Amino acid sequence: MRRYELMLVLRPDAPDERIAAIVDRTTRQITADGGQIIKVAPWGRRRLAYPIERYREGSYHILVFEGAAGTIAEIERSLLITEEVLRHLVVRQERPAKAIRGDGDGGDDLDLPSVDDDVEDEDDGTERIDESESEAAPAAID
């Protein structure tokens, strides 16, 4: 299972009971699919960078959990049809680098990337120019 972080932005005029019910329903959905809740943190009301559905503020909540990819799809589906949710974002947290263990069995226990991990783009043969190598005037860069 992988570790994920879910940020919920809920309508500021939603009652506290309804907000608690949405967070509770989401956590129950994660645990029902075999996941584990690590942390639930209410951030409170904060001003939005731009209006969303005529709201200038939102109630933020962060959930950190471990779960499977199928769990994420199911959570997003339920959040998309919930009226009180203005926005949500699920982010996969990166795994910390593991030290190489020397168990003395002769084999190296390296933490190699799996097929599911992001693969870096291969070089497509096009030359890229760094801005520091550009001969353009500084005013033209802005």
Number of C-alpha atoms within 10 A of each C-alpha: 11 13 18 20 18 19 18 24 22 23 22 21 12 14 11 10 8 11 19 12 12 19 17 13 13 19 19 15 17 21 15 11 14 13 19 17 16 12 10 16 11 14 14 12 15 13 13 13 8 10 11 13 8 7 14 14 19 24 22 20 19 19 19 21 22 20 19 15 12 9 18 17 11 14 17 16 11 13 17 13 9 12 10 20 19 18 15 16 11 17 12 14 13 10 8 6 7 9 9 10 10 10 9 7 7 7 9 11 13 10 10 7 9 8 7 6 9 8 9 6 6 6 7 6 6 6 7 6 8 7 9 7 7 10 7 10 8 8 6 6 8 5
